[in-house]
């Protein structure tokens, strides 16, 4: 594998998702000029505001027409069988699922198995890679639907609060308010609460095939962070960064605070640390919400090596060698928006 390096080593890679909620995207634009994000296919459509901030990586852009057909078949199977979550995907591809060879689930399962050429030794590896890509693509759809539902519930809550204020004549009718980012306060429910281990396994499979090196990995999921810390007891929390409009020069139309944020994170990552974590204010160009990032570090363990701990059933699909790397520590940022 030929390793490529990002121009900014602190350009974060968002994980283990292939979709970044609009509210989080807007908030993080105050800290980062670019955020890397994986996609299962190069056909992933982006809105203008997403295209300006997101840097899409497609680690496995192979046989996309065939992938697209299988993806549509999985979606149709879920629609016909009334399955609205990701658990149906495990049913479709399960070795032990019931049904005749004529059933739609069996047809999809057989198509996945036949994706690779049987005469090649890498057939099992290709099956697993396809499985990981399909799961993450379906997870993207699931997350998009959940985001729409959350936004709708937020609008209903806002209307109820407005009506109560009118009836009661007080501004304290509701303690729940919007922070201007499409997120309620506190931030929306955990996007990784549903099947976090499966998400991490599939995402880690793609990471092993990504030729790009990433120095910072960020997530907004508490469930995912819990799995990360459980699998990495060596992690030490080195700092908590928080947005502070007073940090740095007074912002104006010509001043971009984001390079200062990247420099601060890089400095913290490279500095020796003790047992006490630092509270570090950093500037933000957005005033709508307060951003916090708990920064965790494992010294001397490369990111690819760490995330191999999550591969599970995808282990046979990982490359035997990842090539040289200049990034020797694993740096995880847990983002919360309040």
C-alpha positions as CSV (number, residue, x, y, z in Angstrom):
1,X,0.0,0.0,0.0
2,X,1.3,3.5,-0.9
3,X,0.8,5.8,2.1
4,X,-0.2,9.4,1.4
5,X,-0.1,12.1,4.0
6,X,-2.5,14.9,4.7
7,X,-1.1,18.4,4.3
8,X,-2.5,19.2,7.8
9,X,-1.9,16.2,10.1
10,X,-4.7,17.5,12.4
11,X,-7.4,17.3,9.7
12,X,-9.7,15.0,11.6
13,X,-11.3,11.9,10.3
14,X,-14.9,11.5,11.5
15,X,-15.8,8.0,12.6
16,X,-17.3,5.4,12.6
17,X,-19.9,7.0,10.4
18,X,-20.2,7.9,6.7
19,X,-22.6,10.8,7.4
20,X,-22.0,13.9,9.5
21,X,-25.3,15.5,10.9
22,X,-25.9,19.0,9.6
23,X,-25.9,20.6,13.0
24,X,-22.6,19.0,13.9
25,X,-21.2,19.9,10.5
26,X,-22.0,23.6,11.0
27,X,-20.6,23.7,14.6
28,X,-17.3,21.9,13.6
29,X,-16.8,24.4,10.7
30,X,-15.8,26.9,13.4
31,X,-12.9,24.6,14.4
32,X,-11.8,22.8,11.3
33,X,-11.4,24.0,7.7
34,X,-11.7,20.4,6.5
35,X,-13.1,17.1,8.0
36,X,-12.3,13.8,6.4
37,X,-15.2,11.3,6.0
38,X,-15.3,7.8,4.5
39,X,-17.8,6.8,1.8
40,X,-18.7,3.4,0.6
41,X,-19.0,4.7,-3.0
42,X,-17.8,7.6,-5.0
43,X,-21.5,8.3,-6.0
44,X,-22.2,9.8,-2.5
45,X,-24.0,13.1,-3.1
46,X,-23.0,16.2,-1.1
47,X,-24.8,19.5,-0.5
48,X,-22.9,22.7,-1.1
49,X,-22.2,23.3,2.6
50,X,-21.0,19.7,3.0
51,X,-18.7,19.9,-0.1
52,X,-17.1,23.0,1.3
53,X,-16.0,21.3,4.6
54,X,-15.9,17.6,4.0
55,X,-13.1,15.7,2.3
56,X,-14.5,12.4,1.1
57,X,-12.3,9.3,1.1
58,X,-13.5,6.2,-0.8
59,X,-11.0,3.5,0.4
60,X,-12.5,0.8,-1.9
61,X,-13.9,2.3,-5.1
62,X,-14.3,-1.1,-6.8
63,X,-17.1,-2.5,-9.0
64,X,-19.4,0.3,-8.1
65,X,-22.2,-0.7,-10.5
66,X,-22.4,-4.1,-8.9
67,X,-22.3,-2.6,-5.4
68,X,-25.1,-0.2,-6.3
69,X,-27.3,-3.1,-7.5
70,X,-26.7,-5.0,-4.3
71,X,-27.4,-1.9,-2.2
72,X,-30.7,-1.3,-3.9
73,X,-31.6,-5.0,-3.4
74,X,-30.9,-4.8,0.3
75,X,-33.0,-1.6,0.6
76,X,-35.9,-3.2,-1.3
77,X,-35.7,-6.3,0.9
78,X,-35.9,-4.2,4.0
79,X,-38.8,-2.1,2.6
80,X,-40.8,-5.2,1.6
81,X,-40.3,-6.9,5.0
82,X,-41.0,-3.7,7.0
83,X,-37.5,-3.5,8.5
84,X,-36.6,0.0,9.4
85,X,-33.3,-0.5,11.2
86,X,-29.9,-2.0,10.5
87,X,-30.6,-5.4,12.1
88,X,-32.3,-6.6,8.9
89,X,-28.9,-6.4,7.1
90,X,-27.5,-9.0,9.4
91,X,-30.5,-11.2,8.6
92,X,-30.0,-10.8,4.8
93,X,-26.4,-11.9,5.0
94,X,-26.6,-14.4,7.8
95,X,-25.3,-17.8,7.0
96,X,-28.0,-19.4,9.2
97,X,-31.1,-17.4,8.0
98,X,-34.0,-19.4,6.9
99,X,-35.7,-19.3,3.6
100,X,-35.5,-21.1,0.3
101,X,-33.0,-20.4,-2.4
102,X,-35.7,-18.5,-4.3
103,X,-36.2,-16.0,-1.4
104,X,-35.1,-12.4,-1.9
105,X,-32.8,-12.7,1.1
106,X,-31.1,-15.8,-0.2
107,X,-30.7,-14.2,-3.6
108,X,-29.0,-11.1,-2.1
109,X,-26.8,-13.4,0.1
110,X,-25.8,-15.5,-2.9
111,X,-25.0,-12.3,-4.9
112,X,-22.6,-11.1,-2.2
113,X,-20.9,-14.5,-2.0
114,X,-20.5,-14.5,-5.8
115,X,-19.1,-11.0,-5.8
116,X,-15.5,-12.3,-5.9
117,X,-14.1,-14.7,-8.5
118,X,-14.0,-18.2,-6.9
119,X,-10.7,-19.0,-8.5
120,X,-9.0,-16.2,-6.5
121,X,-7.6,-16.8,-3.0
122,X,-8.9,-13.4,-2.0
123,X,-12.6,-14.3,-2.5
124,X,-13.4,-14.4,1.2
125,X,-11.6,-11.1,1.7
126,X,-13.7,-9.5,-1.1
127,X,-16.9,-10.8,0.4
128,X,-16.1,-9.2,3.7
129,X,-15.1,-5.9,2.1
130,X,-18.4,-5.8,0.3
131,X,-20.3,-6.6,3.4
132,X,-18.5,-3.7,5.3
133,X,-19.3,-1.3,2.5
134,X,-22.9,-2.3,2.3
135,X,-23.4,-2.0,6.0
136,X,-21.9,1.5,6.2
137,X,-24.0,2.6,3.2
138,X,-27.2,1.4,4.8
139,X,-26.1,2.9,8.1
140,X,-25.8,6.2,6.3
141,X,-29.4,5.9,5.2
142,X,-30.5,5.0,8.7
143,X,-28.7,7.9,10.2
144,X,-30.2,10.3,7.7
145,X,-33.7,9.1,8.5
146,X,-33.0,9.4,12.2
147,X,-31.7,13.0,11.7
148,X,-34.9,13.9,9.9
149,X,-37.1,12.5,12.7
150,X,-35.0,14.3,15.3
151,X,-35.3,17.6,13.4
152,X,-39.1,17.1,13.1
153,X,-39.4,16.4,16.8
154,X,-37.3,19.5,17.5
155,X,-39.6,21.7,15.5
156,X,-42.7,20.2,17.3
157,X,-41.0,20.9,20.7
158,X,-40.2,24.5,19.6
159,X,-43.8,25.1,18.5
160,X,-45.1,23.6,21.8
161,X,-42.8,25.8,23.8
162,X,-43.9,28.9,21.9
163,X,-47.5,28.1,22.4
164,X,-46.9,27.6,26.2
165,X,-45.1,30.9,26.4
166,X,-48.0,32.6,24.8
167,X,-50.5,30.9,27.2
168,X,-48.4,31.4,30.4
169,X,-46.9,34.7,29.5
170,X,-43.4,33.7,30.5
171,X,-40.2,32.9,28.8
172,X,-39.5,30.0,31.1
173,X,-42.3,27.7,29.7
174,X,-39.6,25.5,28.3
175,X,-36.0,25.0,29.3
176,X,-35.2,23.3,26.0
177,X,-34.0,25.6,23.4
178,X,-32.3,25.6,20.1
179,X,-28.7,26.6,19.7
180,X,-29.2,27.8,16.1
181,X,-27.5,24.7,14.6
182,X,-30.5,22.5,14.1
183,X,-29.6,20.8,17.4
184,X,-31.6,21.0,20.6
185,X,-29.8,21.8,23.8
186,X,-28.2,19.6,25.0
187,X,-27.0,18.1,21.7
188,X,-29.1,15.5,19.8
189,X,-29.3,11.9,20.9
190,X,-26.2,9.7,20.3
191,X,-26.0,8.8,16.6
192,X,-23.9,5.7,17.4
193,X,-26.3,4.3,20.0
194,X,-27.6,1.8,17.5
195,X,-25.2,-1.1,16.7
196,X,-22.0,0.8,17.7
197,X,-19.8,-2.4,17.7
198,X,-20.9,-3.3,14.2
199,X,-20.3,0.2,12.9
200,X,-16.8,0.2,14.4
201,X,-16.0,-3.2,12.8
202,X,-17.1,-2.2,9.3
203,X,-15.5,1.3,9.5
204,X,-12.2,-0.2,10.8
205,X,-12.2,-2.5,7.8
206,X,-12.2,0.5,5.5
207,X,-9.5,2.2,7.5
208,X,-7.2,-0.7,6.9
209,X,-7.5,-0.1,3.1
210,X,-7.2,3.7,3.2
211,X,-3.9,4.9,1.7
212,X,-4.2,8.2,3.6
213,X,-2.7,8.8,7.0
214,X,-4.8,10.6,9.6
215,X,-3.5,12.1,12.8
216,X,-6.8,12.8,14.6
217,X,-10.0,10.8,14.8
218,X,-13.1,12.5,16.1
219,X,-16.5,11.2,17.1
220,X,-19.7,12.6,18.6
221,X,-20.9,9.2,19.9
222,X,-20.7,8.5,23.6
223,X,-21.5,4.8,22.9
224,X,-18.6,4.6,20.4
225,X,-16.2,6.4,22.8
226,X,-17.1,3.8,25.5
227,X,-16.1,1.0,23.2
228,X,-12.9,2.8,22.3
229,X,-11.9,3.3,25.9
230,X,-12.8,-0.3,26.8
231,X,-10.7,-1.6,24.0
232,X,-7.9,0.8,24.7
233,X,-7.2,1.0,28.5
234,X,-3.8,2.6,27.5
235,X,-5.6,5.8,26.5
236,X,-4.9,8.9,28.6
237,X,-7.1,11.9,28.5
238,X,-4.6,14.7,27.9
239,X,-6.9,17.7,27.5
240,X,-10.3,19.2,27.2
241,X,-10.6,21.9,24.6
242,X,-13.6,24.3,24.6
243,X,-14.6,27.1,22.4
244,X,-14.0,30.6,23.7
245,X,-14.7,33.6,21.6
246,X,-12.2,35.6,23.7
247,X,-9.3,33.2,22.9
248,X,-7.0,34.7,20.3
249,X,-7.4,37.9,18.4
250,X,-10.8,39.5,18.0
251,X,-12.3,37.8,15.0
252,X,-13.1,39.9,12.0
253,X,-13.9,39.2,8.3
254,X,-10.3,38.6,7.5
255,X,-9.3,36.4,10.4
256,X,-9.6,32.6,10.4
257,X,-9.4,31.0,13.8
258,X,-9.2,27.4,12.5
259,X,-5.4,27.3,12.0
260,X,-4.9,28.2,15.6
261,X,-7.2,25.3,16.7
262,X,-5.2,22.9,14.6
263,X,-1.9,24.2,16.0
264,X,-3.2,23.9,19.5
265,X,-4.3,20.2,19.0
266,X,-0.9,19.4,17.3
267,X,1.0,21.0,20.2
268,X,-1.0,19.0,22.8
269,X,-0.5,15.8,20.8
270,X,3.3,16.2,20.6
271,X,3.9,17.5,24.2
272,X,4.7,15.2,27.1
273,X,1.8,14.8,29.4
274,X,1.3,13.9,33.0
275,X,-1.7,12.6,34.9
276,X,-3.5,16.0,35.0
277,X,-5.5,16.9,31.9
278,X,-5.5,20.5,30.7
279,X,-8.5,22.8,30.2
280,X,-7.6,24.6,26.9
281,X,-9.7,27.4,25.5
282,X,-9.6,27.7,21.7
283,X,-11.2,30.3,19.4
284,X,-14.3,29.6,17.3
285,X,-15.8,31.7,14.5
286,X,-19.3,30.5,15.5
287,X,-21.2,32.0,18.4
288,X,-24.3,29.7,18.3
289,X,-23.0,26.8,20.3
290,X,-20.3,25.8,22.8
291,X,-18.0,23.1,21.5
292,X,-16.0,20.8,23.8
293,X,-13.5,18.1,22.8
294,X,-12.0,15.6,25.2
295,X,-8.7,14.6,23.7
296,X,-7.4,11.0,24.4
297,X,-4.0,9.6,23.4
298,X,-2.2,6.3,23.2
299,X,1.6,6.9,22.8
300,X,3.5,4.5,20.6
301,X,0.5,2.8,19.0
302,X,-0.3,3.6,15.4
303,X,-3.9,4.2,14.5
304,X,-4.2,1.3,12.0
305,X,-2.8,-1.0,14.7
306,X,-5.3,0.2,17.3
307,X,-8.4,0.0,15.1
308,X,-7.5,-3.6,14.2
309,X,-8.8,-4.5,17.6
310,X,-12.3,-3.8,16.3
311,X,-12.2,-5.8,13.0
312,X,-13.7,-8.9,14.5
313,X,-15.3,-10.9,11.6
314,X,-13.6,-8.6,9.1
315,X,-10.1,-9.5,10.2
316,X,-9.4,-11.7,7.1
317,X,-10.1,-8.7,4.9
318,X,-7.3,-6.5,6.5
319,X,-4.1,-6.1,4.5
320,X,-1.2,-8.1,5.8
321,X,1.0,-5.0,5.9
322,X,0.0,-1.4,6.2
323,X,3.3,0.2,5.0
324,X,5.4,2.9,6.7
325,X,3.8,5.6,8.8
326,X,5.0,8.8,10.3
327,X,2.1,8.9,12.7
328,X,3.1,6.8,15.7
329,X,0.4,7.8,18.3
330,X,-3.4,7.3,18.3
331,X,-5.3,10.5,19.0
332,X,-9.1,10.4,19.6
333,X,-11.3,13.5,20.1
334,X,-14.8,13.1,21.6
335,X,-16.9,16.1,20.5
336,X,-19.8,17.4,22.4
337,X,-21.9,20.4,21.4
338,X,-24.0,22.2,24.0
